[in-house]
Amino acid sequence: MTEGTIKTSKYEIIAIFREELRKRTEIEIFFNNTSIVTQLTRVDFAEFHIQTHRKIPPGHKIRFLLH
């Protein structure tokens, strides 16, 4: 069974992403009934960056899954 946790605190999410960047964890991003798997390339105090060649449309709800 798969278990997950919903995080809403910006600072908690950034802390998790920093740890996952250190471990080179893959991140799967879901949007518009499609998904891409990539890796985090940078995380700072307000945002994170990923490496992808696909366009992610702005203004849409996006879900993340860390592998």
N, CA, C and O atoms as a Tinker XYZ file with bonds, in Angstrom:
   268  protein
     1  N      0.833000   -1.160000    0.000000    73     2
     2  CA     0.000000    0.000000    0.000000    64     1     3
     3  C      0.891000    1.241000    0.000000    63     2     4     5
     4  O      1.937000    1.269000    0.648000    81     3
     5  N      0.461000    2.264000   -0.735000    73     3     6
     6  CA     1.191000    3.513000   -0.804000    64     5     7
     7  C      0.594000    4.495000    0.193000    63     6     8     9
     8  O     -0.625000    4.650000    0.272000    81     7
     9  N      1.449000    5.146000    0.940000    73     7    10
    10  CA     0.997000    6.154000    1.889000    64     9    11
    11  C      1.598000    7.488000    1.494000    63    10    12    13
    12  O      2.711000    7.547000    0.970000    81    11
    13  N      0.871000    8.542000    1.743000    73    11    14
    14  CA     1.369000    9.865000    1.424000    64    13    15
    15  C      0.975000   10.860000    2.488000    63    14    16    17
    16  O      0.139000   10.580000    3.347000    81    15
    17  N      1.579000   12.009000    2.422000    73    15    18
    18  CA     1.289000   13.080000    3.355000    64    17    19
    19  C      1.119000   14.360000    2.567000    63    18    20    21
    20  O      1.896000   14.641000    1.655000    81    19
    21  N      0.118000   15.128000    2.910000    73    19    22
    22  CA    -0.091000   16.424000    2.276000    64    21    23
    23  C      0.578000   17.482000    3.141000    63    22    24    25
    24  O      0.311000   17.587000    4.338000    81    23
    25  N      1.444000   18.257000    2.523000    73    23    26
    26  CA     2.139000   19.341000    3.223000    64    25    27
    27  C      1.648000   20.667000    2.655000    63    26    28    29
    28  O      1.533000   20.811000    1.438000    81    27
    29  N      1.360000   21.628000    3.511000    73    27    30
    30  CA     0.903000   22.934000    3.050000    64    29    31
    31  C      1.831000   24.073000    3.473000    63    30    32    33
    32  O      1.741000   25.171000    2.925000    81    31
    33  N      2.709000   23.830000    4.427000    73    31    34
    34  CA     3.639000   24.862000    4.878000    64    33    35
    35  C      4.763000   25.023000    3.858000    63    34    36    37
    36  O      5.468000   24.065000    3.539000    81    35
    37  N      4.919000   26.231000    3.358000    73    35    38
    38  CA     5.969000   26.515000    2.376000    64    37    39
    39  C      7.342000   26.105000    2.903000    63    38    40    41
    40  O      8.139000   25.519000    2.170000    81    39
    41  N      7.620000   26.408000    4.156000    73    39    42
    42  CA     8.937000   26.133000    4.722000    64    41    43
    43  C      9.165000   24.639000    4.912000    63    42    44    45
    44  O     10.283000   24.152000    4.739000    81    43
    45  N      8.129000   23.924000    5.261000    73    43    46
    46  CA     8.240000   22.474000    5.412000    64    45    47
    47  C      8.487000   21.814000    4.054000    63    46    48    49
    48  O      9.292000   20.889000    3.945000    81    47
    49  N      7.797000   22.289000    3.029000    73    47    50
    50  CA     7.974000   21.744000    1.678000    64    49    51
    51  C      9.391000   22.013000    1.179000    63    50    52    53
    52  O     10.037000   21.114000    0.639000    81    51
    53  N      9.878000   23.236000    1.354000    73    51    54
    54  CA    11.235000   23.580000    0.913000    64    53    55
    55  C     12.266000   22.736000    1.657000    63    54    56    57
    56  O     13.243000   22.296000    1.051000    81    55
    57  N     12.074000   22.503000    2.947000    73    55    58
    58  CA    13.007000   21.665000    3.720000    64    57    59
    59  C     13.033000   20.240000    3.183000    63    58    60    61
    60  O     14.098000   19.632000    3.080000    81    59
    61  N     11.875000   19.712000    2.844000    73    59    62
    62  CA    11.810000   18.361000    2.268000    64    61    63
    63  C     12.525000   18.338000    0.924000    63    62    64    65
    64  O     13.296000   17.417000    0.653000    81    63
    65  N     12.281000   19.337000    0.079000    73    63    66
    66  CA    12.937000   19.386000   -1.229000    64    65    67
    67  C     14.456000   19.515000   -1.090000    63    66    68    69
    68  O     15.192000   18.921000   -1.878000    81    67
    69  N     14.936000   20.271000   -0.115000    73    67    70
    70  CA    16.391000   20.380000    0.102000    64    69    71
    71  C     16.999000   19.022000    0.432000    63    70    72    73
    72  O     18.056000   18.663000   -0.086000    81    71
    73  N     16.327000   18.275000    1.293000    73    71    74
    74  CA    16.812000   16.939000    1.657000    64    73    75
    75  C     16.780000   16.006000    0.449000    63    74    76    77
    76  O     17.710000   15.225000    0.246000    81    75
    77  N     15.722000   16.080000   -0.348000    73    75    78
    78  CA    15.612000   15.214000   -1.521000    64    77    79
    79  C     16.626000   15.608000   -2.595000    63    78    80    81
    80  O     17.119000   14.736000   -3.312000    81    79
    81  N     16.946000   16.877000   -2.723000    73    79    82
    82  CA    17.994000   17.319000   -3.645000    64    81    83
    83  C     19.330000   16.724000   -3.224000    63    82    84    85
    84  O     20.091000   16.244000   -4.063000    81    83
    85  N     19.617000   16.755000   -1.929000    73    83    86
    86  CA    20.868000   16.186000   -1.412000    64    85    87
    87  C     20.966000   14.696000   -1.734000    63    86    88    89
    88  O     22.052000   14.198000   -2.033000    81    87
    89  N     19.837000   13.977000   -1.674000    73    87    90
    90  CA    19.816000   12.536000   -1.935000    64    89    91
    91  C     19.640000   12.209000   -3.416000    63    90    92    93
    92  O     19.640000   11.036000   -3.788000    81    91
    93  N     19.487000   13.240000   -4.278000    73    91    94
    94  CA    19.305000   13.062000   -5.735000    64    93    95
    95  C     18.060000   12.219000   -6.050000    63    94    96    97
    96  O     18.081000   11.382000   -6.952000    81    95
    97  N     17.000000   12.447000   -5.311000    73    95    98
    98  CA    15.741000   11.737000   -5.488000    64    97    99
    99  C     15.036000   12.217000   -6.748000    63    98   100   101
   100  O     15.088000   13.402000   -7.079000    81    99
   101  N     14.373000   11.294000   -7.456000    73    99   102
   102  CA    13.562000   11.687000   -8.607000    64   101   103
   103  C     12.250000   12.288000   -8.118000    63   102   104   105
   104  O     11.726000   11.903000   -7.073000    81   103
   105  N     11.731000   13.236000   -8.891000    73   103   106
   106  CA    10.451000   13.857000   -8.588000    64   105   107
   107  C      9.543000   13.662000   -9.797000    63   106   108   109
   108  O      9.949000   13.909000  -10.933000    81   107
   109  N      8.328000   13.224000   -9.553000    73   107   110
   110  CA     7.338000   13.061000  -10.616000    64   109   111
   111  C      6.332000   14.194000  -10.472000    63   110   112   113
   112  O      5.786000   14.419000   -9.392000    81   111
   113  N      6.095000   14.897000  -11.560000    73   111   114
   114  CA     5.214000   16.059000  -11.556000    64   113   115
   115  C      3.995000   15.736000  -12.406000    63   114   116   117
   116  O      4.121000   15.330000  -13.561000    81   115
   117  N      2.819000   15.918000  -11.829000    73   115   118
   118  CA     1.557000   15.640000  -12.511000    64   117   119
   119  C      0.849000   16.954000  -12.823000    63   118   120   121
   120  O      0.708000   17.817000  -11.957000    81   119
   121  N      0.401000   17.096000  -14.081000    73   119   122
   122  CA    -0.371000   18.265000  -14.490000    64   121   123
   123  C     -1.128000   17.916000  -15.762000    63   122   124   125
   124  O     -0.631000   17.155000  -16.592000    81   123
   125  N     -2.322000   18.464000  -15.920000    73   123   126
   126  CA    -3.142000   18.264000  -17.132000    64   125   127
   127  C     -3.215000   16.804000  -17.567000    63   126   128   129
   128  O     -3.048000   16.512000  -18.751000    81   127
   129  N     -3.456000   15.891000  -16.650000    73   127   130
   130  CA    -3.573000   14.453000  -16.947000    64   129   131
   131  C     -2.317000   13.861000  -17.579000    63   130   132   133
   132  O     -2.401000   12.881000  -18.319000    81   131
   133  N     -1.179000   14.433000  -17.301000    73   131   134
   134  CA     0.092000   13.905000  -17.783000    64   133   135
   135  C      1.109000   14.003000  -16.642000    63   134   136   137
   136  O      0.857000   14.658000  -15.631000    81   135
   137  N      2.238000   13.359000  -16.811000    73   135   138
   138  CA     3.275000   13.454000  -15.779000    64   137   139
   139  C      4.654000   13.391000  -16.416000    63   138   140   141
   140  O      4.830000   12.854000  -17.510000    81   139
   141  N      5.621000   13.949000  -15.711000    73   139   142
   142  CA     7.020000   13.855000  -16.113000    64   141   143
   143  C      7.831000   13.452000  -14.887000    63   142   144   145
   144  O      7.479000   13.794000  -13.758000    81   143
   145  N      8.908000   12.729000  -15.117000    73   143   146
   146  CA     9.822000   12.345000  -14.041000    64   145   147
   147  C     11.147000   13.049000  -14.305000    63   146   148   149
   148  O     11.700000   12.951000  -15.400000    81   147
   149  N     11.644000   13.746000  -13.316000    73   147   150
   150  CA    12.874000   14.505000  -13.464000    64   149   151
   151  C     13.573000   14.583000  -12.104000    63   150   152   153
   152  O     13.183000   13.895000  -11.160000    81   151
   153  N     14.589000   15.409000  -12.012000    73   151   154
   154  CA    15.285000   15.600000  -10.742000    64   153   155
   155  C     15.325000   17.081000  -10.403000    63   154   156   157
   156  O     15.285000   17.943000  -11.281000    81   155
   157  N     15.406000   17.350000   -9.122000    73   155   158
   158  CA    15.591000   18.719000   -8.661000    64   157   159
   159  C     17.011000   19.151000   -9.012000    63   158   160   161
   160  O     17.950000   18.364000   -8.887000    81   159
   161  N     17.171000   20.396000   -9.450000    73   159   162
   162  CA    18.504000   20.901000   -9.757000    64   161   163
   163  C     18.962000   21.969000   -8.773000    63   162   164   165
   164  O     20.161000   22.166000   -8.577000    81   163
   165  N     17.999000   22.664000   -8.150000    73   163   166
   166  CA    18.352000   23.709000   -7.187000    64   165   167
   167  C     17.150000   23.995000   -6.298000    63   166   168   169
   168  O     16.005000   23.963000   -6.749000    81   167
   169  N     17.424000   24.270000   -5.043000    73   167   170
   170  CA    16.382000   24.653000   -4.085000    64   169   171
   171  C     16.918000   25.827000   -3.284000    63   170   172   173
   172  O     18.025000   25.762000   -2.750000    81   171
   173  N     16.135000   26.909000   -3.195000    73   171   174
   174  CA    16.530000   28.011000   -2.322000    64   173   175
   175  C     15.375000   28.337000   -1.382000    63   174   176   177
   176  O     14.447000   27.538000   -1.258000    81   175
   177  N     15.409000   29.471000   -0.729000    73   175   178
   178  CA    14.435000   29.764000    0.325000    64   177   179
   179  C     13.014000   29.980000   -0.183000    63   178   180   181
   180  O     12.074000   29.920000    0.610000    81   179
   181  N     12.826000   30.228000   -1.476000    73   179   182
   182  CA    11.492000   30.556000   -1.977000    64   181   183
   183  C     11.027000   29.691000   -3.136000    63   182   184   185
   184  O      9.844000   29.708000   -3.476000    81   183
   185  N     11.927000   28.937000   -3.747000    73   183   186
   186  CA    11.536000   28.180000   -4.938000    64   185   187
   187  C     12.467000   27.004000   -5.162000    63   186   188   189
   188  O     13.501000   26.871000   -4.508000    81   187
   189  N     12.075000   26.149000   -6.106000    73   187   190
   190  CA    12.922000   25.034000   -6.502000    64   189   191
   191  C     12.946000   24.973000   -8.017000    63   190   192   193
   192  O     12.049000   25.493000   -8.682000    81   191
   193  N     13.970000   24.340000   -8.558000    73   191   194
   194  CA    14.157000   24.246000  -10.000000    64   193   195
   195  C     14.285000   22.780000  -10.384000    63   194   196   197
   196  O     14.842000   21.972000   -9.641000    81   195
   197  N     13.756000   22.451000  -11.566000    73   195   198
   198  CA    13.855000   21.097000  -12.092000    64   197   199
   199  C     14.456000   21.155000  -13.481000    63   198   200   201
   200  O     14.506000   22.216000  -14.102000    81   199
   201  N     14.910000   20.012000  -13.964000    73   199   202
   202  CA    15.450000   19.904000  -15.310000    64   201   203
   203  C     14.427000   19.172000  -16.167000    63   202   204   205
   204  O     14.117000   18.009000  -15.907000    81   203
   205  N     13.901000   19.847000  -17.187000    73   203   206
   206  CA    12.962000   19.222000  -18.111000    64   205   207
   207  C     12.950000   19.988000  -19.422000    63   206   208   209
   208  O     13.259000   21.178000  -19.467000    81   207
   209  N     12.592000   19.292000  -20.480000    73   207   210
   210  CA    12.470000   19.916000  -21.795000    64   209   211
   211  C     11.007000   20.132000  -22.158000    63   210   212   213
   212  O     10.701000   20.693000  -23.210000    81   211
   213  N     10.100000   19.687000  -21.287000    73   211   214
   214  CA     8.670000   19.849000  -21.533000    64   213   215
   215  C      8.166000   21.114000  -20.861000    63   214   216   217
   216  O      8.662000   21.522000  -19.810000    81   215
   217  N      7.180000   21.719000  -21.483000    73   215   218
   218  CA     6.566000   22.920000  -20.926000    64   217   219
   219  C      5.568000   22.534000  -19.842000    63   218   220   221
   220  O      4.743000   21.642000  -20.042000    81   219
   221  N      5.639000   23.187000  -18.726000    73   219   222
   222  CA     4.648000   23.039000  -17.667000    64   221   223
   223  C      3.845000   24.334000  -17.668000    63   222   224   225
   224  O      4.383000   25.396000  -17.356000    81   223
   225  N      2.556000   24.254000  -18.017000    73   223   226
   226  CA     1.769000   25.479000  -18.154000    64   225   227
   227  C      1.606000   26.215000  -16.823000    63   226   228   229
   228  O      1.314000   25.596000  -15.800000    81   227
   229  N      1.794000   27.525000  -16.838000    73   227   230
   230  CA     1.627000   28.295000  -15.603000    64   229   231
   231  C      0.153000   28.379000  -15.211000    63   230   232   233
   232  O     -0.733000   28.323000  -16.064000    81   231
   233  N     -0.091000   28.513000  -13.930000    73   231   234
   234  CA    -1.448000   28.711000  -13.453000    64   233   235
   235  C     -2.265000   27.454000  -13.272000    63   234   236   237
   236  O     -3.437000   27.542000  -12.905000    81   235
   237  N     -1.697000   26.287000  -13.514000    73   235   238
   238  CA    -2.415000   25.029000  -13.325000    64   237   239
   239  C     -2.016000   24.403000  -11.991000    63   238   240   241
   240  O     -0.922000   24.642000  -11.480000    81   239
   241  N     -2.913000   23.606000  -11.445000    73   239   242
   242  CA    -2.575000   22.870000  -10.231000    64   241   243
   243  C     -1.586000   21.776000  -10.584000    63   242   244   245
   244  O     -1.747000   21.074000  -11.583000    81   243
   245  N     -0.566000   21.639000   -9.760000    73   243   246
   246  CA     0.493000   20.660000   -9.995000    64   245   247
   247  C      0.648000   19.828000   -8.731000    63   246   248   249
   248  O      0.632000   20.359000   -7.620000    81   247
   249  N      0.799000   18.514000   -8.912000    73   247   250
   250  CA     1.062000   17.613000   -7.788000    64   249   251
   251  C      2.458000   17.046000   -7.952000    63   250   252   253
   252  O      2.944000   16.891000   -9.072000    81   251
   253  N      3.105000   16.736000   -6.834000    73   251   254
   254  CA     4.459000   16.195000   -6.837000    64   253   255
   255  C      4.481000   14.871000   -6.108000    63   254   256   257
   256  O      3.777000   14.671000   -5.119000    81   255
   257  N      5.303000   13.972000   -6.616000    73   255   258
   258  CA     5.536000   12.697000   -5.951000    64   257   259
   259  C      7.037000   12.468000   -5.943000    63   258   260   261
   260  O      7.663000   12.448000   -7.003000    81   259
   261  N      7.624000   12.295000   -4.768000    73   259   262
   262  CA     9.058000   12.040000   -4.655000    64   261   263
   263  C      9.290000   10.546000   -4.641000    63   262   264   265
   264  O      8.641000    9.820000   -3.888000    81   263
   265  N     10.229000   10.071000   -5.484000    73   263   266
   266  CA    10.520000    8.631000   -5.567000    64   265   267
   267  C     11.799000    8.313000   -4.831000    63   266   268
   268  O     12.213000    7.154000   -4.786000    81   267
